[in-house]
Amino acid sequence: MCRPDTYAVCGIGDKMVEKWIHITDIGGDQWIKSIWSAVNDAVASGKVSPIQNEIKSQLGLSISTRLDMLPRIVRRINSEVNEIYTLVKNHDVKNVSTSYSEGYAFNIDNNLIYNLLTDIDSLFFELNSVCEIMTNLFYKLYTNVGREIRRKDVGKKIKEIIEATGNSSIWFQNLVSHRNFFIHEAAPYFAVDITNGSGNFDLLIMKENINLFEDKSKYINMSELSAIIEGFKVAKPIIQKHLISIYKELP
């Protein structure tokens, strides 16, 4: 059995796998299923060639799995942030920092701190990852129906599709920027903005250890993180509808 208090990942060494148990994966997100239905209908009517099985078994499954992971990460972040807000309500005057004075850091359990940081990092990575896999699927399905598009232009095309519905795609640029920064340049940390009182706390995700919050490029607040998540939620059905349409509209 694995000990949860150890730093090393549990394992039993390099050996031949002779027996195993698969774990049930029912999933819940239906995004990909409607697309496969449109693809299957087009294939059955002879309008397109069957798509490669690995596209369904790899790309399709990867998208569905990550789409089921994301809301769980978001729920954990919300729970952890709310727990931190509840704790911070009990701060003392000596814990308050301003532009002209530095307060004492407020003590919070390390598990709560690093669970939140892990989940924030995970959110950026997983959300960016599912966007990349969806982009790859978009390219392969366009190729399947005979629509010519260069792989490097797929992102631009998706951006145009989203914006044609009157929605912004700036959330994706922000996502990529933050994901790349935290993957390649630094680890996140956070402070709590108490400017507007206990009923309006805001989490400040810092890109470096800063003492002043005058430069917006050096931190992200929860509203920006929420905007990225909401932007993706809005874009999901738009992209789904478009991919279904390229099969439904085949002559």
N, C-alpha and C positions, 0 to 999 in steps of 0.2 A: 504493500500500500504506500501511497505517496504521503510524505509529511508536508503539511501546508506551511510550516514555518521555515522550510529550507529555501535557500536562494537558488540552488540548482534545480533544473527541470527533472522530474522523476523519470526513470527509465530502467530497463533491465539489460541493457547492452545490445550488441549487434548479433542478431540470431535470425534464422530462417522463420518466417511466419507460416505456421502450419494450420492454425485454427484462429478464427476471429469472429466477431459479432458486429454486424452492421447496425447502426442506430437509426430508428425511424425518423424520417425528415419529411413531415407533411407540408410545412411551410404555410404561409398565409398570404403573401403578396401575389396578386393575380396579374401583374403588369404584363409579363411575357406570354401568358396563356392566350390572351386575345390575339396577339400577334401571330403566334403559332397557328391558331385557328384560321386566320386569313391566309397564311402561307399554305396550309394543308388544303384549303378549298381551291386555291389557285393551282396547286400541283395536281389535285384530283381531276380538275377540268382540263388539264393539259396545257395550261397557259405558261407555266414555268417548269423548269427542271427541279427535281427534289433538291433541297439544300443538303449540304454535307451533314452527316449525323453528328460530327464533332461540334458543329455550330450549335446544335440543340443541347448536346450533352455537356459541352464545356461552357460556351458563352451564355447560353440560356440559363443553365443551372447556376453559374457564377453570379449572374445578375439577380436571380431570384433569391439566392442565399444572402447576398449583400443587402438587398432591399429588406429582407427580414431581420438583418443585423442592425440596420440603422435606427429604427424606432426604439429598439432596446437600449442603444447607446444614448439616444436623446433622453429617454425616460430616466436613465441613471444620472445623466448630467443634471436634469431638472431636480431630481430628488436630492442630489448632493449639494447643489447650489442653494436650494431651500433650507437644507440643514445648516449650511454655513450662515445664511442670513439669520436664522433663528439664534444661532450661537452669538453672532456679532451684535445682536440687539443688546446683549449684556456687556458691551464694551464700556470702558471707563474713559473719562476725559483724557487721561494720560495716553490712551491708545490712538487718539485722533491726530493725524498729520495734516498740515495745510501747506500752502506755498511759502509760509514764513516760519513754520516750526515742524519739527519731526517728532512724531509720537513713538511710543513703544509698540513693537509688533504684538499683535493679538494671538494668543496661543490657541491652536486648534489641533486635534488629534491627527497625527501623521498619516494614518490610514485614509482618513477622509480627504486630506490634502492631495495625496498621491493617487488615490482612486479618481478624483476629479481631473487631475492633470492627465492621467492615462486616458480617461474617457474623452477629453477634449482633443488630445493628440489622435486618438483612434477615430473620432468623428471626421476630422480633416482627412485622414488617410483613407478611410472606408468610403466616404462620400466622393472623394476625388477618384478613387478606384472604380466605383460603379459607373461614374460618368465616362471614364475611359473605356470600360467594357461596352457600355451602351453605344459609344461612338464607333467602336469596332464592329458591333452588330449592325449598326446603321450602314456602314460601308459595305458589309457583306450582303445585306439584303438589297441594297441598291444595285450591287453587281448582279445578284440573282435575277432581278427583274429587267436587267439590261439598261439601267440608267447609268450613264457614264459620270463618274465623279472621282477626282483624284483624292487619295487618302488624306493628303494634307489639307484638303478643302472641306472635309467633312465637318469639322468644328464650326467653320464659318457658315456652312449650310444650316446646321442645327440652330445656330445663333439667329439666322434670318427667319427660320421657321417659328421660333419662340417669339421674336419681336414682331412678326407679322400678325400675331394675335393681340398685340398691344401690351405685351408683358416685357419686362426688362430681362436682359441676360447678364447684367453686371455682376450678379451674385456668383456666376461661374468664374469670372476673372478674379474676384476676391477670394474665392475658394482656392483656386490654383496658386495664387500669390501666398496665402497663409499656409497652405499645405507645404509648398516648396520651402518656405522659410523655416517652419518647424521641423521638417524632415532633414534639411541640409545645413541649417545655420544655428539653430538654438532650440532650447527646450522652453515650454511655456511656464509661466508662473502667474499668480493672480493677486489682486488686491480687491477690496470692496469699497465702492463709491457710496458714501453715506450722506452726500450733499443734500439730498431731498428728504431725509428722514427715514425712519425704520420701515415705513410702508413702501418706500421707493428705492430700496437698495439696488445697486447694479454691480455685476461682476466685471472686473477689468482684467482681461487676459494680457499680460505683459510680454513683450518680445525681448525685453532686457530688464535688468534690475534698475528701475528708474525711481527717482524721488519726487519728480514733478510730472503732472499729466497735461502738459501744455502742447506737446507734439503728438497729434493723433496717429501718426504713422508708427508710433512705438507701442501701441496697445490696441486691443480690440475689445469693445464692450458687448454685452449679451445681446443687445438689439441688432448688432451687425451679424453676430452668429445666428440669431433667429432669422434674419433676412436671407442668409445663405440657405438655411434649411427650408424656409418658405419658398424661396425661388426654385429650389429643386422640386418641391412638392407640386408647384404650379407647372413646371416644365414636363414632369413625368407623363401626364395624360396627353399633353400636346404632342410630344414625340411619339407616344404610343399610337395616337390617332393618325399621325402622318404615316407611320410605317404600315399600319393597316390599310390606309388609303392607296398606297402604291401597289398593293395587291388587288384591292377591290376595283381599282380603276383600269386594270389590264384589259385590253380588247379581247 
